């Protein structure tokens, strides 16, 4: 709630502009790193990554 108020102030009275960049390439790159670590850490870590990805959809 506090952050929402600050963000609203900054983007109105404060004069700040908010951007919404395309995160697609960043997400793809991060998934490659996650997959690499998951392969090294084993099945439990892989299950955690899969659960996080499922919630993110």
C-alpha positions as YAML, in Angstrom:
chain: A
units: angstrom
residues:
- id: 1
  name: UNK
  ca: [0.00, 0.00, 0.00]
- id: 2
  name: UNK
  ca: [2.79, 2.41, 0.93]
- id: 3
  name: UNK
  ca: [4.63, 1.68, -2.32]
- id: 4
  name: UNK
  ca: [1.50, 2.29, -4.35]
- id: 5
  name: UNK
  ca: [1.14, 5.74, -2.81]
- id: 6
  name: UNK
  ca: [4.79, 6.56, -3.43]
- id: 7
  name: UNK
  ca: [4.59, 5.34, -7.03]
- id: 8
  name: UNK
  ca: [1.47, 7.43, -7.66]
- id: 9
  name: UNK
  ca: [3.13, 10.52, -6.18]
- id: 10
  name: UNK
  ca: [6.32, 10.03, -8.18]
- id: 11
  name: UNK
  ca: [4.51, 9.48, -11.49]
- id: 12
  name: UNK
  ca: [2.22, 12.49, -11.03]
- id: 13
  name: UNK
  ca: [3.41, 15.31, -8.79]
- id: 14
  name: UNK
  ca: [6.99, 14.03, -8.75]
- id: 15
  name: UNK
  ca: [7.26, 14.15, -12.54]
- id: 16
  name: UNK
  ca: [8.75, 10.69, -12.94]
- id: 17
  name: UNK
  ca: [7.86, 8.65, -16.01]
- id: 18
  name: UNK
  ca: [7.18, 4.95, -15.65]
- id: 19
  name: UNK
  ca: [8.24, 2.55, -18.36]
- id: 20
  name: UNK
  ca: [7.02, -0.97, -18.99]
- id: 21
  name: UNK
  ca: [9.79, -2.68, -20.95]
- id: 22
  name: UNK
  ca: [9.34, -5.98, -22.75]
- id: 23
  name: UNK
  ca: [10.78, -8.59, -20.38]
- id: 24
  name: UNK
  ca: [10.52, -11.54, -22.79]
- id: 25
  name: UNK
  ca: [14.25, -11.84, -23.59]
- id: 26
  name: UNK
  ca: [15.22, -11.36, -19.95]
- id: 27
  name: UNK
  ca: [12.83, -14.12, -18.87]
- id: 28
  name: UNK
  ca: [14.18, -16.50, -21.53]
- id: 29
  name: UNK
  ca: [17.76, -15.84, -20.41]
- id: 30
  name: UNK
  ca: [16.85, -16.30, -16.75]
- id: 31
  name: UNK
  ca: [15.15, -19.61, -17.52]
- id: 32
  name: UNK
  ca: [18.37, -20.90, -19.11]
- id: 33
  name: UNK
  ca: [20.28, -20.05, -15.93]
- id: 34
  name: UNK
  ca: [17.58, -21.64, -13.77]
- id: 35
  name: UNK
  ca: [17.68, -24.80, -15.89]
- id: 36
  name: UNK
  ca: [21.46, -25.02, -15.56]
- id: 37
  name: UNK
  ca: [21.31, -24.75, -11.77]
- id: 38
  name: UNK
  ca: [18.37, -27.17, -11.61]
- id: 39
  name: UNK
  ca: [20.38, -29.77, -13.52]
- id: 40
  name: UNK
  ca: [23.21, -29.39, -11.00]
- id: 41
  name: UNK
  ca: [21.01, -29.32, -7.89]
- id: 42
  name: UNK
  ca: [18.76, -32.28, -8.65]
- id: 43
  name: UNK
  ca: [15.12, -33.26, -8.69]
- id: 44
  name: UNK
  ca: [13.99, -31.31, -5.62]
- id: 45
  name: UNK
  ca: [15.32, -28.03, -7.00]
- id: 46
  name: UNK
  ca: [13.86, -28.83, -10.44]
- id: 47
  name: UNK
  ca: [10.45, -29.36, -8.82]
- id: 48
  name: UNK
  ca: [10.75, -25.99, -7.09]
- id: 49
  name: UNK
  ca: [11.58, -24.24, -10.37]
- id: 50
  name: UNK
  ca: [8.64, -25.94, -12.10]
- id: 51
  name: UNK
  ca: [6.26, -24.89, -9.29]
- id: 52
  name: UNK
  ca: [7.45, -21.28, -9.49]
- id: 53
  name: UNK
  ca: [7.03, -21.25, -13.26]
- id: 54
  name: UNK
  ca: [3.53, -22.73, -13.00]
- id: 55
  name: UNK
  ca: [2.48, -19.99, -10.58]
- id: 56
  name: UNK
  ca: [3.95, -17.31, -12.82]
- id: 57
  name: UNK
  ca: [1.70, -18.26, -15.76]
...
